[in-house]
Amino acid sequence: MGWRTFIGLAAILLVAGCGRAITAREARARLDPAQAVVPSTPSSLSLVDLALEAASLPEPRRQIVEAALAHAGMPATGVDCSQLTTRVYAATGIDLPRTAEQQMAQGRPVEAASLMPGDLVFFAFRHRPADHVGIFTGQGAFVHVSSASSNVRLDRLTQDAFAGAYVGARSYVR
């Protein structure tokens, strides 16, 4: 394991544990990375596998994905989906518009087959052109906030709710 991979994994695990009590399940997952999965997905995703994959990405994609993964499982505490994407991108020096609709309108279109980790993925559940956004992390997964009162989630684009509402992707990375 290279030093960049080690630093990235350490940062994800450190940030994921800061400032809150952890559940017994989270504690077990930290002791056994194979248990650090999201059970709601059709085939579970490993945060460790995604972090290892992210470590090989070019900048700023690596920073975007690692920052997004560091938020996975954390309470959203009043942050909505577009605020999460705005904060993650701002940490890498990229300014995004405020809303999901504005982010979709201003980004560079990306075909689904050409998605790269760090790209934004958009959904229309109630309003077109988009009312929901997440950060693609690779392996068909994305990080997002489903509501401001929930946790930041890691889900698959192929899950029924998301596959049916997917309306496109955008890149802000040159």
Secondary structure, 3 states (H helix, E strand, C coil): CCHHHHHHHHHHHHHHHCCCCCCHHHHHHHHCHHHCECCCCCCCCEHHHHHHHHCCCCCCHHHHHHHHHHHCCCECCCCCHHHHHHHHHHCCCCCCCCCHHHHHHHCEEECHHHCCCCCEEEECCCCCCCCEEEEEEECCEEEEECCCCCEEEEEECCCHHHHCCEEEEEECCC
